[in-house]
Amino acid sequence: MPKYDVEVQLTGKSGNAGYIIGAVADALKKNKVSAQEVNAFRLQAMSGDYDNVLRTAMNWVVVL
């Protein structure tokens, strides 16, 4: 179960890691998640490889 009940459409979009991180961060901000939490997401997502970016996104939000 994701940390936040925030939906992010990634299917059919750019598979670029930077795009994914940006899309999730933007969705979190739009849903009034604190800047500290958004930064924690970014740091966690950037702490590994591409698969880590995907896993982190799915752990934080609902990926569509």
mmCIF file of the N, C-alpha and C atoms, coordinates in Angstrom:
data_MODEL
# 
_entry.id   MODEL 
# 
loop_
_atom_site.group_PDB 
_atom_site.id 
_atom_site.type_symbol 
_atom_site.label_atom_id 
_atom_site.label_alt_id 
_atom_site.label_comp_id 
_atom_site.label_asym_id 
_atom_site.label_entity_id 
_atom_site.label_seq_id 
_atom_site.pdbx_PDB_ins_code 
_atom_site.Cartn_x 
_atom_site.Cartn_y 
_atom_site.Cartn_z 
_atom_site.occupancy 
_atom_site.B_iso_or_equiv 
_atom_site.pdbx_formal_charge 
_atom_site.auth_seq_id 
_atom_site.auth_comp_id 
_atom_site.auth_asym_id 
_atom_site.auth_atom_id 
_atom_site.pdbx_PDB_model_num 
ATOM 1   N N  . MET A 1 1  ? 0.839  -1.183 0.000   1.00 0.00 ? 1  MET A N  1 
ATOM 2   C CA . MET A 1 1  ? 0.000  0.000  0.000   1.00 0.00 ? 1  MET A CA 1 
ATOM 3   C C  . MET A 1 1  ? 0.886  1.250  0.000   1.00 0.00 ? 1  MET A C  1 
ATOM 4   N N  . PRO A 1 2  ? 0.601  2.191  -0.914  1.00 0.00 ? 2  PRO A N  1 
ATOM 5   C CA . PRO A 1 2  ? 1.417  3.416  -0.989  1.00 0.00 ? 2  PRO A CA 1 
ATOM 6   C C  . PRO A 1 2  ? 1.305  4.267  0.270   1.00 0.00 ? 2  PRO A C  1 
ATOM 7   N N  . LYS A 1 3  ? 2.318  5.055  0.502   1.00 0.00 ? 3  LYS A N  1 
ATOM 8   C CA . LYS A 1 3  ? 2.353  5.958  1.648   1.00 0.00 ? 3  LYS A CA 1 
ATOM 9   C C  . LYS A 1 3  ? 1.255  7.011  1.561   1.00 0.00 ? 3  LYS A C  1 
ATOM 10  N N  . TYR A 1 4  ? 0.992  7.524  0.341   1.00 0.00 ? 4  TYR A N  1 
ATOM 11  C CA . TYR A 1 4  ? -0.037 8.550  0.144   1.00 0.00 ? 4  TYR A CA 1 
ATOM 12  C C  . TYR A 1 4  ? -1.060 8.091  -0.875  1.00 0.00 ? 4  TYR A C  1 
ATOM 13  N N  . ASP A 1 5  ? -2.309 8.436  -0.658  1.00 0.00 ? 5  ASP A N  1 
ATOM 14  C CA . ASP A 1 5  ? -3.391 8.105  -1.579  1.00 0.00 ? 5  ASP A CA 1 
ATOM 15  C C  . ASP A 1 5  ? -3.458 9.182  -2.658  1.00 0.00 ? 5  ASP A C  1 
ATOM 16  N N  . VAL A 1 6  ? -2.382 9.274  -3.422  1.00 0.00 ? 6  VAL A N  1 
ATOM 17  C CA . VAL A 1 6  ? -2.235 10.250 -4.497  1.00 0.00 ? 6  VAL A CA 1 
ATOM 18  C C  . VAL A 1 6  ? -2.014 9.452  -5.774  1.00 0.00 ? 6  VAL A C  1 
ATOM 19  N N  . GLU A 1 7  ? -2.801 9.725  -6.801  1.00 0.00 ? 7  GLU A N  1 
ATOM 20  C CA . GLU A 1 7  ? -2.675 9.009  -8.064  1.00 0.00 ? 7  GLU A CA 1 
ATOM 21  C C  . GLU A 1 7  ? -1.782 9.774  -9.033  1.00 0.00 ? 7  GLU A C  1 
ATOM 22  N N  . VAL A 1 8  ? -0.861 9.037  -9.680  1.00 0.00 ? 8  VAL A N  1 
ATOM 23  C CA . VAL A 1 8  ? 0.034  9.631  -10.665 1.00 0.00 ? 8  VAL A CA 1 
ATOM 24  C C  . VAL A 1 8  ? -0.001 8.761  -11.922 1.00 0.00 ? 8  VAL A C  1 
ATOM 25  N N  . GLN A 1 9  ? -0.352 9.354  -13.048 1.00 0.00 ? 9  GLN A N  1 
ATOM 26  C CA . GLN A 1 9  ? -0.399 8.648  -14.324 1.00 0.00 ? 9  GLN A CA 1 
ATOM 27  C C  . GLN A 1 9  ? 1.004  8.582  -14.911 1.00 0.00 ? 9  GLN A C  1 
ATOM 28  N N  . LEU A 1 10 ? 1.570  7.395  -14.944 1.00 0.00 ? 10 LEU A N  1 
ATOM 29  C CA . LEU A 1 10 ? 2.888  7.221  -15.536 1.00 0.00 ? 10 LEU A CA 1 
ATOM 30  C C  . LEU A 1 10 ? 2.840  6.330  -16.773 1.00 0.00 ? 10 LEU A C  1 
ATOM 31  N N  . THR A 1 11 ? 1.822  5.469  -16.862 1.00 0.00 ? 11 THR A N  1 
ATOM 32  C CA . THR A 1 11 ? 1.679  4.588  -18.010 1.00 0.00 ? 11 THR A CA 1 
ATOM 33  C C  . THR A 1 11 ? 1.442  5.424  -19.261 1.00 0.00 ? 11 THR A C  1 
ATOM 34  N N  . GLY A 1 12 ? 2.213  5.144  -20.300 1.00 0.00 ? 12 GLY A N  1 
ATOM 35  C CA . GLY A 1 12 ? 2.073  5.883  -21.547 1.00 0.00 ? 12 GLY A CA 1 
ATOM 36  C C  . GLY A 1 12 ? 2.803  7.211  -21.552 1.00 0.00 ? 12 GLY A C  1 
ATOM 37  N N  . LYS A 1 13 ? 3.500  7.518  -20.477 1.00 0.00 ? 13 LYS A N  1 
ATOM 38  C CA . LYS A 1 13 ? 4.276  8.762  -20.376 1.00 0.00 ? 13 LYS A CA 1 
ATOM 39  C C  . LYS A 1 13 ? 5.755  8.436  -20.551 1.00 0.00 ? 13 LYS A C  1 
ATOM 40  N N  . SER A 1 14 ? 6.587  9.422  -20.452 1.00 0.00 ? 14 SER A N  1 
ATOM 41  C CA . SER A 1 14 ? 8.032  9.233  -20.575 1.00 0.00 ? 14 SER A CA 1 
ATOM 42  C C  . SER A 1 14 ? 8.534  8.277  -19.493 1.00 0.00 ? 14 SER A C  1 
ATOM 43  N N  . GLY A 1 15 ? 9.414  7.370  -19.877 1.00 0.00 ? 15 GLY A N  1 
ATOM 44  C CA . GLY A 1 15 ? 9.993  6.442  -18.922 1.00 0.00 ? 15 GLY A CA 1 
ATOM 45  C C  . GLY A 1 15 ? 11.260 6.974  -18.294 1.00 0.00 ? 15 GLY A C  1 
ATOM 46  N N  . ASN A 1 16 ? 11.583 8.218  -18.580 1.00 0.00 ? 16 ASN A N  1 
ATOM 47  C CA . ASN A 1 16 ? 12.777 8.855  -18.050 1.00 0.00 ? 16 ASN A CA 1 
ATOM 48  C C  . ASN A 1 16 ? 12.683 8.981  -16.532 1.00 0.00 ? 16 ASN A C  1 
ATOM 49  N N  . ALA A 1 17 ? 13.752 8.615  -15.836 1.00 0.00 ? 17 ALA A N  1 
ATOM 50  C CA . ALA A 1 17 ? 13.749 8.666  -14.369 1.00 0.00 ? 17 ALA A CA 1 
ATOM 51  C C  . ALA A 1 17 ? 13.468 10.078 -13.855 1.00 0.00 ? 17 ALA A C  1 
ATOM 52  N N  . GLY A 1 18 ? 14.037 11.072 -14.508 1.00 0.00 ? 18 GLY A N  1 
ATOM 53  C CA . GLY A 1 18 ? 13.802 12.458 -14.092 1.00 0.00 ? 18 GLY A CA 1 
ATOM 54  C C  . GLY A 1 18 ? 12.339 12.846 -14.229 1.00 0.00 ? 18 GLY A C  1 
ATOM 55  N N  . TYR A 1 19 ? 11.703 12.397 -15.301 1.00 0.00 ? 19 TYR A N  1 
ATOM 56  C CA . TYR A 1 19 ? 10.286 12.678 -15.495 1.00 0.00 ? 19 TYR A CA 1 
ATOM 57  C C  . TYR A 1 19 ? 9.460  12.033 -14.386 1.00 0.00 ? 19 TYR A C  1 
ATOM 58  N N  . ILE A 1 20 ? 9.755  10.782 -14.068 1.00 0.00 ? 20 ILE A N  1 
ATOM 59  C CA . ILE A 1 20 ? 9.004  10.056 -13.038 1.00 0.00 ? 20 ILE A CA 1 
ATOM 60  C C  . ILE A 1 20 ? 9.135  10.751 -11.693 1.00 0.00 ? 20 ILE A C  1 
ATOM 61  N N  . ILE A 1 21 ? 10.355 11.094 -11.318 1.00 0.00 ? 21 ILE A N  1 
ATOM 62  C CA . ILE A 1 21 ? 10.577 11.767 -10.037 1.00 0.00 ? 21 ILE A CA 1 
ATOM 63  C C  . ILE A 1 21 ? 9.843  13.101 -10.010 1.00 0.00 ? 21 ILE A C  1 
ATOM 64  N N  . GLY A 1 22 ? 9.927  13.853 -11.090 1.00 0.00 ? 22 GLY A N  1 
ATOM 65  C CA . GLY A 1 22 ? 9.250  15.148 -11.161 1.00 0.00 ? 22 GLY A CA 1 
ATOM 66  C C  . GLY A 1 22 ? 7.736  15.018 -11.106 1.00 0.00 ? 22 GLY A C  1 
ATOM 67  N N  . ALA A 1 23 ? 7.184  14.038 -11.811 1.00 0.00 ? 23 ALA A N  1 
ATOM 68  C CA . ALA A 1 23 ? 5.730  13.853 -11.829 1.00 0.00 ? 23 ALA A CA 1 
ATOM 69  C C  . ALA A 1 23 ? 5.208  13.473 -10.449 1.00 0.00 ? 23 ALA A C  1 
ATOM 70  N N  . VAL A 1 24 ? 5.917  12.590 -9.770  1.00 0.00 ? 24 VAL A N  1 
ATOM 71  C CA . VAL A 1 24 ? 5.492  12.182 -8.421  1.00 0.00 ? 24 VAL A CA 1 
ATOM 72  C C  . VAL A 1 24 ? 5.644  13.350 -7.452  1.00 0.00 ? 24 VAL A C  1 
ATOM 73  N N  . ALA A 1 25 ? 6.754  14.053 -7.512  1.00 0.00 ? 25 ALA A N  1 
ATOM 74  C CA . ALA A 1 25 ? 6.966  15.208 -6.620  1.00 0.00 ? 25 ALA A CA 1 
ATOM 75  C C  . ALA A 1 25 ? 5.890  16.267 -6.842  1.00 0.00 ? 25 ALA A C  1 
ATOM 76  N N  . ASP A 1 26 ? 5.563  16.550 -8.106  1.00 0.00 ? 26 ASP A N  1 
ATOM 77  C CA . ASP A 1 26 ? 4.513  17.535 -8.405  1.00 0.00 ? 26 ASP A CA 1 
ATOM 78  C C  . ASP A 1 26 ? 3.167  17.099 -7.844  1.00 0.00 ? 26 ASP A C  1 
ATOM 79  N N  . ALA A 1 27 ? 2.844  15.823 -8.003  1.00 0.00 ? 27 ALA A N  1 
ATOM 80  C CA . ALA A 1 27 ? 1.566  15.312 -7.487  1.00 0.00 ? 27 ALA A CA 1 
ATOM 81  C C  . ALA A 1 27 ? 1.510  15.402 -5.965  1.00 0.00 ? 27 ALA A C  1 
ATOM 82  N N  . LEU A 1 28 ? 2.625  15.097 -5.315  1.00 0.00 ? 28 LEU A N  1 
ATOM 83  C CA . LEU A 1 28 ? 2.665  15.205 -3.855  1.00 0.00 ? 28 LEU A CA 1 
ATOM 84  C C  . LEU A 1 28 ? 2.444  16.654 -3.422  1.00 0.00 ? 28 LEU A C  1 
ATOM 85  N N  . LYS A 1 29 ? 3.123  17.583 -4.090  1.00 0.00 ? 29 LYS A N  1 
ATOM 86  C CA . LYS A 1 29 ? 2.966  19.011 -3.762  1.00 0.00 ? 29 LYS A CA 1 
ATOM 87  C C  . LYS A 1 29 ? 1.518  19.462 -3.960  1.00 0.00 ? 29 LYS A C  1 
ATOM 88  N N  . LYS A 1 30 ? 0.909  19.059 -5.083  1.00 0.00 ? 30 LYS A N  1 
ATOM 89  C CA . LYS A 1 30 ? -0.476 19.451 -5.371  1.00 0.00 ? 30 LYS A CA 1 
ATOM 90  C C  . LYS A 1 30 ? -1.445 18.915 -4.323  1.00 0.00 ? 30 LYS A C  1 
ATOM 91  N N  . ASN A 1 31 ? -1.059 17.825 -3.659  1.00 0.00 ? 31 ASN A N  1 
ATOM 92  C CA . ASN A 1 31 ? -1.898 17.239 -2.628  1.00 0.00 ? 31 ASN A CA 1 
ATOM 93  C C  . ASN A 1 31 ? -1.460 17.658 -1.235  1.00 0.00 ? 31 ASN A C  1 
ATOM 94  N N  . LYS A 1 32 ? -0.736 18.774 -1.180  1.00 0.00 ? 32 LYS A N  1 
ATOM 95  C CA . LYS A 1 32 ? -0.357 19.429 0.071   1.00 0.00 ? 32 LYS A CA 1 
ATOM 96  C C  . LYS A 1 32 ? 0.516  18.580 0.997   1.00 0.00 ? 32 LYS A C  1 
ATOM 97  N N  . VAL A 1 33 ? 1.346  17.729 0.397   1.00 0.00 ? 33 VAL A N  1 
ATOM 98  C CA . VAL A 1 33 ? 2.337  16.992 1.168   1.00 0.00 ? 33 VAL A CA 1 
ATOM 99  C C  . VAL A 1 33 ? 3.469  17.971 1.480   1.00 0.00 ? 33 VAL A C  1 
ATOM 100 N N  . SER A 1 34 ? 3.994  17.905 2.675   1.00 0.00 ? 34 SER A N  1 
ATOM 101 C CA . SER A 1 34 ? 5.011  18.870 3.102   1.00 0.00 ? 34 SER A CA 1 
ATOM 102 C C  . SER A 1 34 ? 6.252  18.822 2.214   1.00 0.00 ? 34 SER A C  1 
ATOM 103 N N  . ALA A 1 35 ? 6.919  19.963 2.131   1.00 0.00 ? 35 ALA A N  1 
ATOM 104 C CA . ALA A 1 35 ? 8.153  20.056 1.347   1.00 0.00 ? 35 ALA A CA 1 
ATOM 105 C C  . ALA A 1 35 ? 9.201  19.083 1.875   1.00 0.00 ? 35 ALA A C  1 
ATOM 106 N N  . GLN A 1 36 ? 9.217  18.878 3.174   1.00 0.00 ? 36 GLN A N  1 
ATOM 107 C CA . GLN A 1 36 ? 10.169 17.941 3.783   1.00 0.00 ? 36 GLN A CA 1 
ATOM 108 C C  . GLN A 1 36 ? 9.907  16.519 3.278   1.00 0.00 ? 36 GLN A C  1 
ATOM 109 N N  . GLU A 1 37 ? 8.650  16.125 3.192   1.00 0.00 ? 37 GLU A N  1 
ATOM 110 C CA . GLU A 1 37 ? 8.305  14.795 2.697   1.00 0.00 ? 37 GLU A CA 1 
ATOM 111 C C  . GLU A 1 37 ? 8.612  14.663 1.208   1.00 0.00 ? 37 GLU A C  1 
ATOM 112 N N  . VAL A 1 38 ? 8.322  15.698 0.432   1.00 0.00 ? 38 VAL A N  1 
ATOM 113 C CA . VAL A 1 38 ? 8.616  15.670 -1.001  1.00 0.00 ? 38 VAL A CA 1 
ATOM 114 C C  . VAL A 1 38 ? 10.122 15.514 -1.205  1.00 0.00 ? 38 VAL A C  1 
ATOM 115 N N  . ASN A 1 39 ? 10.903 16.234 -0.418  1.00 0.00 ? 39 ASN A N  1 
ATOM 116 C CA . ASN A 1 39 ? 12.359 16.113 -0.503  1.00 0.00 ? 39 ASN A CA 1 
ATOM 117 C C  . ASN A 1 39 ? 12.814 14.710 -0.114  1.00 0.00 ? 39 ASN A C  1 
ATOM 118 N N  . ALA A 1 40 ? 12.183 14.128 0.901   1.00 0.00 ? 40 ALA A N  1 
ATOM 119 C CA . ALA A 1 40 ? 12.526 12.762 1.317   1.00 0.00 ? 40 ALA A CA 1 
ATOM 120 C C  . ALA A 1 40 ? 12.238 11.782 0.176   1.00 0.00 ? 40 ALA A C  1 
ATOM 121 N N  . PHE A 1 41 ? 11.113 11.983 -0.527  1.00 0.00 ? 41 PHE A N  1 
ATOM 122 C CA . PHE A 1 41 ? 10.814 11.141 -1.681  1.00 0.00 ? 41 PHE A CA 1 
ATOM 123 C C  . PHE A 1 41 ? 11.916 11.265 -2.730  1.00 0.00 ? 41 PHE A C  1 
ATOM 124 N N  . ARG A 1 42 ? 12.271 12.507 -3.076  1.00 0.00 ? 42 ARG A N  1 
ATOM 125 C CA . ARG A 1 42 ? 13.291 12.740 -4.109  1.00 0.00 ? 42 ARG A CA 1 
ATOM 126 C C  . ARG A 1 42 ? 14.618 12.071 -3.735  1.00 0.00 ? 42 ARG A C  1 
ATOM 127 N N  . LEU A 1 43 ? 15.039 12.244 -2.508  1.00 0.00 ? 43 LEU A N  1 
ATOM 128 C CA . LEU A 1 43 ? 16.307 11.651 -2.067  1.00 0.00 ? 43 LEU A CA 1 
ATOM 129 C C  . LEU A 1 43 ? 16.263 10.135 -2.138  1.00 0.00 ? 43 LEU A C  1 
ATOM 130 N N  . GLN A 1 44 ? 15.165 9.556  -1.707  1.00 0.00 ? 44 GLN A N  1 
ATOM 131 C CA . GLN A 1 44 ? 15.024 8.101  -1.745  1.00 0.00 ? 44 GLN A CA 1 
ATOM 132 C C  . GLN A 1 44 ? 15.007 7.610  -3.193  1.00 0.00 ? 44 GLN A C  1 
ATOM 133 N N  . ALA A 1 45 ? 14.279 8.288  -4.061  1.00 0.00 ? 45 ALA A N  1 
ATOM 134 C CA . ALA A 1 45 ? 14.186 7.878  -5.462  1.00 0.00 ? 45 ALA A CA 1 
ATOM 135 C C  . ALA A 1 45 ? 15.537 7.971  -6.169  1.00 0.00 ? 45 ALA A C  1 
ATOM 136 N N  . MET A 1 46 ? 16.331 8.966  -5.813  1.00 0.00 ? 46 MET A N  1 
ATOM 137 C CA . MET A 1 46 ? 17.619 9.180  -6.482  1.00 0.00 ? 46 MET A CA 1 
ATOM 138 C C  . MET A 1 46 ? 18.762 8.378  -5.856  1.00 0.00 ? 46 MET A C  1 
ATOM 139 N N  . SER A 1 47 ? 18.461 7.570  -4.850  1.00 0.00 ? 47 SER A N  1 
ATOM 140 C CA . SER A 1 47 ? 19.520 6.862  -4.131  1.00 0.00 ? 47 SER A CA 1 
ATOM 141 C C  . SER A 1 47 ? 19.906 5.530  -4.767  1.00 0.00 ? 47 SER A C  1 
ATOM 142 N N  . GLY A 1 48 ? 19.372 5.241  -5.931  1.00 0.00 ? 48 GLY A N  1 
ATOM 143 C CA . GLY A 1 48 ? 19.703 3.964  -6.563  1.00 0.00 ? 48 GLY A CA 1 
ATOM 144 C C  . GLY A 1 48 ? 19.541 4.036  -8.065  1.00 0.00 ? 48 GLY A C  1 
ATOM 145 N N  . ASP A 1 49 ? 19.290 2.896  -8.652  1.00 0.00 ? 49 ASP A N  1 
ATOM 146 C CA . ASP A 1 49 ? 19.156 2.798  -10.102 1.00 0.00 ? 49 ASP A CA 1 
ATOM 147 C C  . ASP A 1 49 ? 17.721 3.073  -10.554 1.00 0.00 ? 49 ASP A C  1 
ATOM 148 N N  . TYR A 1 50 ? 17.476 2.865  -11.845 1.00 0.00 ? 50 TYR A N  1 
ATOM 149 C CA . TYR A 1 50 ? 16.152 3.119  -12.424 1.00 0.00 ? 50 TYR A CA 1 
ATOM 150 C C  . TYR A 1 50 ? 15.066 2.288  -11.740 1.00 0.00 ? 50 TYR A C  1 
ATOM 151 N N  . ASP A 1 51 ? 15.371 1.016  -11.453 1.00 0.00 ? 51 ASP A N  1 
ATOM 152 C CA . ASP A 1 51 ? 14.386 0.174  -10.766 1.00 0.00 ? 51 ASP A CA 1 
ATOM 153 C C  . ASP A 1 51 ? 14.037 0.749  -9.398  1.00 0.00 ? 51 ASP A C  1 
ATOM 154 N N  . ASN A 1 52 ? 15.011 1.345  -8.718  1.00 0.00 ? 52 ASN A N  1 
ATOM 155 C CA . ASN A 1 52 ? 14.752 1.987  -7.434  1.00 0.00 ? 52 ASN A CA 1 
ATOM 156 C C  . ASN A 1 52 ? 13.790 3.158  -7.590  1.00 0.00 ? 52 ASN A C  1 
ATOM 157 N N  . VAL A 1 53 ? 13.931 3.915  -8.681  1.00 0.00 ? 53 VAL A N  1 
ATOM 158 C CA . VAL A 1 53 ? 13.013 5.041  -8.938  1.00 0.00 ? 53 VAL A CA 1 
ATOM 159 C C  . VAL A 1 53 ? 11.586 4.520  -9.034  1.00 0.00 ? 53 VAL A C  1 
ATOM 160 N N  . LEU A 1 54 ? 11.407 3.454  -9.796  1.00 0.00 ? 54 LEU A N  1 
ATOM 161 C CA . LEU A 1 54 ? 10.060 2.884  -9.963  1.00 0.00 ? 54 LEU A CA 1 
ATOM 162 C C  . LEU A 1 54 ? 9.504  2.332  -8.649  1.00 0.00 ? 54 LEU A C  1 
ATOM 163 N N  . ARG A 1 55 ? 10.324 1.574  -7.934  1.00 0.00 ? 55 ARG A N  1 
ATOM 164 C CA . ARG A 1 55 ? 9.878  1.017  -6.646  1.00 0.00 ? 55 ARG A CA 1 
ATOM 165 C C  . ARG A 1 55 ? 9.510  2.124  -5.666  1.00 0.00 ? 55 ARG A C  1 
ATOM 166 N N  . THR A 1 56 ? 10.342 3.153  -5.618  1.00 0.00 ? 56 THR A N  1 
ATOM 167 C CA . THR A 1 56 ? 10.097 4.258  -4.698  1.00 0.00 ? 56 THR A CA 1 
ATOM 168 C C  . THR A 1 56 ? 8.785  4.968  -5.059  1.00 0.00 ? 56 THR A C  1 
ATOM 169 N N  . ALA A 1 57 ? 8.575  5.232  -6.340  1.00 0.00 ? 57 ALA A N  1 
ATOM 170 C CA . ALA A 1 57 ? 7.326  5.877  -6.776  1.00 0.00 ? 57 ALA A CA 1 
ATOM 171 C C  . ALA A 1 57 ? 6.126  5.039  -6.341  1.00 0.00 ? 57 ALA A C  1 
ATOM 172 N N  . MET A 1 58 ? 6.199  3.719  -6.571  1.00 0.00 ? 58 MET A N  1 
ATOM 173 C CA . MET A 1 58 ? 5.074  2.849  -6.214  1.00 0.00 ? 58 MET A CA 1 
ATOM 174 C C  . MET A 1 58 ? 4.878  2.736  -4.706  1.00 0.00 ? 58 MET A C  1 
ATOM 175 N N  . ASN A 1 59 ? 5.937  2.944  -3.938  1.00 0.00 ? 59 ASN A N  1 
ATOM 176 C CA . ASN A 1 59 ? 5.822  2.919  -2.471  1.00 0.00 ? 59 ASN A CA 1 
ATOM 177 C C  . ASN A 1 59 ? 5.223  4.198  -1.912  1.00 0.00 ? 59 ASN A C  1 
ATOM 178 N N  . TRP A 1 60 ? 5.330  5.290  -2.666  1.00 0.00 ? 60 TRP A N  1 
ATOM 179 C CA . TRP A 1 60 ? 4.862  6.577  -2.174  1.00 0.00 ? 60 TRP A CA 1 
ATOM 180 C C  . TRP A 1 60 ? 3.484  6.967  -2.674  1.00 0.00 ? 60 TRP A C  1 
ATOM 181 N N  . VAL A 1 61 ? 3.153  6.598  -3.922  1.00 0.00 ? 61 VAL A N  1 
ATOM 182 C CA . VAL A 1 61 ? 1.879  7.018  -4.529  1.00 0.00 ? 61 VAL A CA 1 
ATOM 183 C C  . VAL A 1 61 ? 1.238  5.846  -5.277  1.00 0.00 ? 61 VAL A C  1 
ATOM 184 N N  . VAL A 1 62 ? 0.009  6.069  -5.717  1.00 0.00 ? 62 VAL A N  1 
ATOM 185 C CA . VAL A 1 62 ? -0.689 5.099  -6.552  1.00 0.00 ? 62 VAL A CA 1 
ATOM 186 C C  . VAL A 1 62 ? -0.285 5.395  -7.997  1.00 0.00 ? 62 VAL A C  1 
ATOM 187 N N  . VAL A 1 63 ? 0.429  4.481  -8.616  1.00 0.00 ? 63 VAL A N  1 
ATOM 188 C CA . VAL A 1 63 ? 0.907  4.672  -9.986  1.00 0.00 ? 63 VAL A CA 1 
ATOM 189 C C  . VAL A 1 63 ? -0.107 4.070  -10.944 1.00 0.00 ? 63 VAL A C  1 
ATOM 190 N N  . LEU A 1 64 ? -0.555 4.895  -11.884 1.00 0.00 ? 64 LEU A N  1 
ATOM 191 C CA . LEU A 1 64 ? -1.516 4.446  -12.890 1.00 0.00 ? 64 LEU A CA 1 
ATOM 192 C C  . LEU A 1 64 ? -0.816 4.274  -14.219 1.00 0.00 ? 64 LEU A C  1 
# 
